[in-house]
Amino acid sequence: MRLVVFLLVLLVASPAAAAPLRVGSKRFTESYILAEILAQRAGGVHEQGLGGTAVTFRALEDGAIDCYPEYTGTALLSFFDVPTDKLPKDPAQAYDQVKADFAQDGIAALPPTPFTS
């Protein structure tokens, strides 16, 4: 199964609209690189190596970051308890499922990046 990389964004009205976008990353090389690329492209700041999936997601929920790159497989396994043998084989279907599930909690899964693994 190909994993799709997408950005998770908490949908809240921010009074600090002029503040630079805060892009978080987990503590592994690919996450650092993707977040740095996104931060530079958006003119934002990169909040490096926040921790694992749960810690980085909590930073998003708490407003410490505005977004971070995530993988469809990680989201389905970690946040929605989809068993490994039930993961969608089609990357577009996996993304659509993640997007719909996060939307129920007011979290946007932005369109997939061109980076997949």
N, C-alpha and C positions, 0 to 999 in steps of 0.2 A: 504494500500500500504506500502510495506517495503521500507524504505529509505536506499540507499546505500551510504556509506561514501567513498570518494575518495580524492585524493590530487590534488589540482590545482597548476600547475607549469607554469610560464611564460617562453616561449621558446625564450631565448636570449643567445647569446654567452657571457660568463662572463670572463673578464680578470683575475678575482680573483678566479680562479679555486681551489686554495689551501685553500680558506676561508671556514670555516665550514658552513654547510647548515643552513639557517635561517628559522625555521618553526614558522609560526604565529598561533595565536589562537584568537578566538572571546572571548567575555566576558560571558561565561557560563561554568559550570563545565565540561560537557562532552567534549567541545572543548579544554579546558585546558588539560584534561587527554590524549585525543588522540594526541594532538600536542606534549605533553611531551614524550609520548611513542615513537612517530616518531622521535623526536629530539634525544632522547637517543639511539635509535637503529641505527640512521644514524651518530652518533657522532657529531651532530649539536647543535645548540642553539635554545632555545625556546623563542620567542618574545611573551610574555604573554598578553592576554586580550587587543588586539588592539582596539576593539570596535565591532559594529555589522557587518552584512554582507557587507554593502557598504564600510565601513571604512577598513575592513580587505582586501577586494578585491582591493581597491585603493592602499593599502600598497604593494600588489603583483604587480600591474601594475607599481607602482613607483619604484620598486626594493628594497623596504625596507625589504621585506621578499622574500624567494625563493619559498615557497609553504605554503599551509595551508589545513587542512581537511575541506571538504564541503560535503553537502548532495545533492543527485540528486533532491529531491523535492524542496529544497531551490534554487538551481541553476535554475531549470525550471521556478519556480514562480518569482524569483527576477531578473534574468538576461535575460530570454527569454520570459517573459510575457505569459507563458502557463497558461490558466485558470485552476483552481483547478479541475473542472469536466473533463478536457482533459488530466490530468496527466496520463502517461502510468501506467497500473496496474502491468505490469511485470518489476521487478527491472532491469533485463538485458537490456530491451528495453529502460527504462528511462536512464540508464547509457550510452548506445550507442547514444541516442539523445543528451545528455549533451556533451559527448565527441566530437561528430561531430560539434555541434554548437560552442563550445569553440575553436576548431581547426581552424575555419574560422578567428578567431582573434589572432592566434598564441599562444594560451594557451592550454596546455596539461592537460587532465584529466587522471591521472595515474590510473592503474587498481584499482578496488574497494578493500578496506581493508576487513578483515574478520569481521569487526564491522558493524552491521546493526541494525536498530531499526524499 
